[in-house]
Amino acid sequence: MESPPSLEPTAAHKPHEPQVCVVVIGYDDAEHVADAVRSALAQGTAVREVIAVDDRSTDGSLGVLHGLAADEPRLKVIARSTNSGGCGTPRNDGIDACTSPYVMFLDSDDVLPPGAVDALLTAAREHDAQVTAGLCVRKELPSGREVPWEPELYDTPSIVAHPRRRPRLVHDTLCVNKLYRTDFLREHGIRFPDGAVVYEDFVFGAKVLAAGPRYALISNPVYVWHVRRSAARLSISLDRAGIANWQARMDAHREVVGILADAGEKQLARAARAKFLEHGLRMYTRELDQRTPEYREEWWRLTRTYLATFDDADFERAPAPGRVIARVLLASPHPVDLPRLQQVAARPARLVPPYATDGDGRPVWSAELARVGLGHLLVRPMRLLPLAVDASLLPRVRTSVLTLTLHELYGRVAAAGPTIVDVELRDRAGVARTVRRTAAWRAGPGPGGGKWTAEVLIDLGALDPSAAVWDLRLRVRFADGTHRETTGRAVAGPGVLRRTAVRDLRRGIRLVQPYATSGGNLAVRVAPGVRGVAQVLRRRAHRVVRALS
């Protein structure tokens, strides 16, 4: 890896000259496509052309595009005569129509942030990069919460002479946060899979890596990925309820590995398999409790079949949580220990009791699956140990009580000596000020201990009223100077996970509800004031009526 690139233009290179084509694709997205196109045009003179490909929309999207094109000579509209069924074919149409030295892609429901094209083009030209990539930010709507995508890749600007020198490049499977040299794509025949192919960007990205381009990585945000979980039609990345989605993901991943292996990039192929275990497998495992028994059985069968193609080196390269989940799947022909697996799949990972050992006293998954060894837990650094901390929040009118229970893990906790726990309630949107508390751990009663408890008093009525959801974060500190940052596993109890009205000095009343997130973490919803309480109750009544109708 070479030195970090300068993002300053030189006299020899003029990145503001028209050099870039932005390909915008859309289908039945009249509500958002204009914002996407405008964000591309607003990038300035560096954008020579914006090619908007409409995939036979039926909602007036094409009319919106033609209306924009009437006033903007840089905008070219391509109206497909048939719907392709996917995202690959419209993007290929854009590549074919591109007349610019560089091309990038934009989906109709996302936007490019100001300065994105200038930053990418500057780095591309300064460092003669065939591919230049920047930070993508996932923006949850309507909350506005922003989460960076693969931030480790983009923390520090760098030049990568060949992808094999930075295997982690396989983790960024997006095609939209990158600027490509058009002649590079055409010279190597790199195109998206045509037709109704899901996860087409996985395959496209593998073809790019296999061609061995020179990469420039910049830390600038260059793409805003809008996440609309309540949309009538979910995006492919969010529409995971059917087993066909998981099968499509595995098919795409299998093709990715094949492309890299056939190109002689064995280490990149291994890195892609490790990424599957760390990301895809964990994500779908976390969601199994939301699926039907039939789905879970079929998911288990399909996943075992695919994992059987992995070898020991593939598993050893993956981080421990994904590796353990895979080992359990391979060890049992039918779904087993799903709640426990979901906790391992959480971020950060948790291993909840019971804690079994084999005949020699070595840690194993369970007595029934003793072949799944957990010996790595005896040597894993405390900062990475999958500690289980149960959390229950009992809301009260005045001061609420947060009770935490820390579980022993094969003697590691007692050996480190838990001392205190730093507690934070964080506004999920990242706007309101974080609430911080500290409490001391107390060893539990009984022979051998095995548990430590701590209690924290929190005035929920004093939380910033601008925040609707608060997430619990913990830092467990030990006498040996180490610590583990984690979350609290939401546990039920009398009056614990229920709505409660608490005192609010400014609004008189506030409705709070502790709940378990999809990953099992404790969080708190807040509705301030009488009006907010009434809105929550109306929505609840509406859901009850809809369920009964």
N, C-alpha and C positions, 0 to 999 in steps of 0.2 A: 504494500500500500504506500502510495506516494504522499507528499506533503499536502496539507489542506489547501484548497483552491482559494484564490482571491476572488471576491465577487465584484471588484471594481473594474469597469470597462477601461480599455486602453484606447489610444488613438488609432491603433491599427485595426481594432475590432469595434464595430459600431453596432451593438446589439439592438439599438432602437430602429435600425432599418427593417423594413417589412421582410420577415424571414419565416414566420410561423403560421401553420394552418391548425386551427382548432376544430376538431370533428365533434359535433354535438349530435347525439342520437336520442330518439324519443319515440314513444308509442303511447297514445291516449294520455298525454300529460299536458294538456292545454293550460292547466293551472300554474305550472312551474316553468315550462320550456322557455318562455320569454326572459325570465330572470337568468337562466343559464346562458342564453345567447348574449344577453346584455353584459353579463359578467365577462364573457370572452372578448366582446368588442371593446369593453372599457379598459382592456389591458394596454391599449395605446397602439402606437405605430409599429411596434414589433410584430403585431398580428397582421399578416398580409391578407388572410382569408379565414372566414368562419364557414364551414360546410355543415349545414344542418340536414341530417338524414331522417326523414319521417317514415316510420315503418308501417305505413298504411293505417294511420290513426282514424278513428271514427268519432272523435270528440271535438273536432274543430282545431286541433293542433296545427294542421297544415295551413289553415287560414291565418292563425297567429303568426306563423313563420313568414308567410308571404307578405303580411302587413309590415313586419319588421324589415324585410328585404326591400320593400318599396322605398325606404328612406336610407338604406345602408348598402352602398355598392360592394362592400367587402363580404356581405352575407350571400351565400349561394345555397339554395334550397334544393334538395333531392327528394322527390316523392316516390317511394317505392310502389310498384303496382300490386305487389302481394306482401302480406305480412310474413316475415322470416321466421317468427317464433322464438327469436333469441336476440342477443346483443351483438354477436359476432359478425353477421352478414352486413348490418348497417355500418359498422365500423370499417369493414373491408371496402364498402362502397365509398366511404370517405377517403380511405387511403388511395384508392384508384383515382379519385377526382382531385387529389391534392396536387398543387403546383408549387408548393413551397419547399425550401430545403429541410424544414423541420415540421413535425406533426405531433400533436397531442390529442387526448380524448377527454370528453366531458359528457356526463350523463345529464339528461334533461331535468332531473330533480336536484342537481347539485350546482355549485358555483365555484368559480375561480376567485380567490381573494385578490385584492389589488396588489399589483407588482409581481404576481406569480410568474408570468411569462418573461418579464425582464430578468428576474433572478435566474430562471432556468436557462435562458438563452445566453446570458452573460457567461455563466459557468461552462456551458456547452462549447461556446466559441473560444473562450480563453484556454480551454484545456483539451480541445479537439476530442470531445467525448461523443461517442455514438448514442449513448443513453445518459440523460441527466435526470436525476430523481430528487424530489424534495418531500417535505413532511406533509402528510395528509392528516386532517383533523376531522374526526367524527363528531358531528354536532347533533345532539339529541333535540328534537323538536316536539312540543313547544318549549321545553324547559330551558333550552339554550346551553345545556351542559356540554362542554367540549372535552374530548378524549383523543390524545394523539395516537396515530396508528404507527406501530413499530418505531417508537421514538429512539430506541437504542441505535438504529441505523443512521439517524439524522442528527444526533446530538452534536457531532463535530463534523464540519465539512471535510471531505476527503476525495482523493482520486483513487480508483481501483482499476489497475491496469488490465485485470482479467477477473471475471466472477469467481474463479476458483480460489482467488486470494482472499475472498470475503464470502465464505459459504452462507453466512446469514442473509445474504441477498435473496435466498429462496423463501425467506419468511415474508417478504413483501410481495404478495401475489397480485397487487393492484396494478392496473395498466394506466390509471387516470392521473397519477401524481408524477408522471414521467414525460420528458420531452425526447422524442426519437429523431435521429437523422433519417429522413425519408429514404435516401439512397441506401442506407444500411438495411432497412426493412425490405426494400425491393431486391437488393443484391442477394440476400439470403432467403428470399421467398417467404418471409415471415408474415403470416396472416392469422386471423382468428378462425376457429372452427365455424363453418357455416351452419345455418339452420337452428333448430330448437335444441341447442346445446347449453346446458347449465354449467357454470364455472368455466366459461370459455377463456376468461382472463388468466386462469391458472395455466392453461395450455399455451396461450400466447406468450406468457412470461417465461415459460420453460424454453420455448423456441428462441427467445431473445437471449437467455443465459447460455444456451447451448452454442450460439453463434460466437460467443466470446467477445462481447463488446468492451470497449473502454468506458467505464462508468465515472460520472461525477456525482457526488452526493452533497447536497446543500442542506442547511438547517432551516431555511425559510419555509414557512407554510405556503404550499402551492395549490392545495385542493381542499375544499370543504365538502365533506360527505354528509349529506343530510339524512338523519335516521328518523323516520316517521313510523313509529311502532303502531300507531292507531290508524294508519292509512287503510282505505278500503281495499286496495290492492297492495300487498306487501312486496317489497323488493326481494330479489332472489336470496340475498344474504339473511333476510329475516323470515322468509317463508320456509321454515324447517319442519313443519308439522307432519308432512307426509314422508313415508319411507323412501319414496322416489328421490327426494332431495338428498338424502344420505347416500343412496346408491350412486346418484350423479356425482356427488363429491368424491366418493371413492374411485369412480371411473376416471374422473379428471385427474385425480392424484396418481392413479396407476399410469396414466398416459404421461404425466409430468416425469415420473421416475424413469419411464421407458425412453423418453426423449433425451434426458440427461445421460442416461447410461449408454445409449446408442452413440452419443457424441463423445464418449470416452470420459465423461465428467463423473466419475464414480463417487467422488467425495460430495459433489453437489447432489447427486442422487440420494446418498445417505442422509445428507442434511435435510432434504425434502421429506424423507421418511420420518426423521426425528421431529420435524415440524408438524407432520400429521398427528403424531402421538401427543405432542405438547399442546397443539391448538385445536384441531378438528375433533379429535377423540375426546378431549376434555370438555369441549363446548357441548357436544351432543350428549355426553354422559350426564352433564349437569341438568339437562332438560328431560331426562327419562321419566321423572315423576309426573310430567305433564302429558305423557303419551298413554295410549291404551295398552292393555296387556298383550294384544296381538302385535302391535307395533314393537313393543319391547322384545318379544320373542324373535321376531323377524330381524330386528336390528342386531340383536345378539348373534344370531346365526350368520348374517352377512358380514359382520365385523370380524368374527372369528375366522371366517374363510379368508378374508383379506389379510388379517394379521399373520396368518399361517405362511404368507409369502415373505415375511420379514425374517431376518436372521439375528443372531445374538448381537452382532455389532450394531445393527440398527437400533435395537432396544437399549443397548448400553450408551449410545450417543444421546438418547433423549433424556430430558430432565426426569427426575424420579417419579412425580405424580403420574405422568402419561405412561411411563414404563410399568408402574404397578398396576394401573387399570388394565393395560394390555395383557399383563401376565395373568390377572384374575380371569379375564375373558377367555384366554386360551386354556385355562385350567378347568373351566366348568362348561359343559355343553349347553346349559340353560341359564337364564338370568339368575343371579344370586347376589345377595348383599347390596342391593341397589342403593338404599339410603346411605350406606357407608361409602360406596364408590362415588356417589355424588359429592360427598364431603371431601374426598381426595381430589375430585375434579374442580372444586371451588378454588377461587383465587383470593387470598393464598390458600394452599392446600391444608386440609385438616385430616388427621387420622383419629377417628373417634373410637371409644372402647367398643368391644373388649379387645385386650391386647394379648394375643396368644403366643406361645413358644412351642418349639418342637421338643423331642425327647432329650436333646442336648442343651436345652435352654436358649436356643437361638430364636430371635423374633421371626414370626411367620404371620401371614394374613389371617388365618383361622385354623382351628383344629381340622376342619374338613378340607381346607385347601393349604395344607402344610407345605406343599411343593412351591408355593409362592413365598419366597423368602424376603424378609425385610431387614436383613443384616446391615444395610446401609444406614439405618437409623441409629446404630451404635456409634457411628463415626461422623455423621453429618453435622456440620456446624450448627450451633444453636440458632443462628439467624435464618437458617433454612429449614429447621425442624418443623414438621407438620403438627404443631401443638394444637390441642383441642381446648378451647375456652368456651364453656356454655355461658349464655347471657340471657337474663330475663329482666324485663323492665316493668315494674309495677307502677302505673300512673296513679297519682293521688292529686287531690284538689290543690294542695299546696306544694309539698316537696315529694318528688317521685324517687323510687329506690331502684337502682340498677345493681343486680347481684351477678357476680362473675364467679365461675368455678373453673379452675385450671386442673387438668388431668395429668397424672404422671404418664410418662412414656418410656417404658423399659429402663427406668432408673435415671434417665438423663435429666429430668427436671429436678429431682432431689439433689443430684450431684452438683448441679449448677446453683441451687439455692435461690428460689424465687423470693424477691424482696418487695418490690412495688410494681404497680401497673399504672401507666399513663393512659388516660381515657380521653378520647376526642369524639365529639359529635360534629360532623362536617356537613355543611350544606352541599347537597348533591350537585347543585348548579354552580357551586364554587364562588358564590357572590357574598353570602353572609359570613360574618366572623365566626370562626371555629370556637366551640365551647370546650374548655380543657379542665380536667380534674385529675387528681392523683389519689391512689389508695394503696394501703399495705395489704399484702397477702397474709392470710392466717392458715396455718396447717389444719387440715381436717381432723376430726376425732377418729379414734379407732386404731387398732394395731396395724402398723405398716403404713398408715396414712394413705397416700395415693391421690389426694386432692387438696387443693388450696382454694380458699374463698376470699373475696373482697367485695365490699359494698360501697357504692358511690351515691351520694344524694344529688339530685339534679332538679332544678326548677324549670320544668318544661314550659311553663307560662312565660318565662323570660327569654325564650328563644326568639331570634330575629323573626318578626312576622312576615318578612319578604320571602322566606324560604319555606317550601312546601314539604320537602323530604330531607331527612337528616340520616347520615350513615354513621355507624359506630366503628371506630378504629381504635386498636389497642397496641400498646408497646409494653411487653412483659420484660421486666428487668431482673437480672440475676446477680447474686453476690459475687460471682466470678468476673463481673464486668461485661458480660455478654447481654444481648437482648434479642427479642423476636417480635417483629411487627406482624400483627395478624388482625383478624376480625372476631366478633363474637357469634357463636352459633346460637340462633334463636331457639329457645326452648319454651314450651308451653307450661302453664301452671295456672292455679286459680286466679282469675282476674288479670292475667299477664298480657296475652295477645288479644286485647279487646279495646274498643273505643272508649275513651273517658274524657269527660269535660273537666278542664283544669282552670285555675284562676289565672287571668291575664290582667295585670294592673292597668293596662292602657285600654283594652277592649272589653274587659269584664269577664269574658269567657273564651276558652279556646278548646277545640276538639283535637285530641291526640290519639294516635293508634300505633303502638309497636307492631311490627309485622316481620315475617321472614321473607327475604328477597328470593329470587329464583335460585341463588347459590346457597340459600340457607342462612344468610347473614342477618343479624338483627338491624333493623332500621326503624325510623319513626316518621309517620305522616302527620302533618299539622294543618289544621284549618282554623285560621284566626277569626275572632269576632263572631257575633250572632249570625251575620250574613254568611260567613264561611261555613259555620256549623249547619245552617239551613241548606246550603248548596250540597254539602256532603250527604245529608239525610235525604234530600230529593233524589240525588243520583242513586243512593242505595235503594230507595223505594222503586225507582224506575227499573233497576236491575231485577228486583223481586218480581215486579209485574211482568217484565219481559220473559223471565224464566218460567212463570206460570202460564203464559199465553201460548 
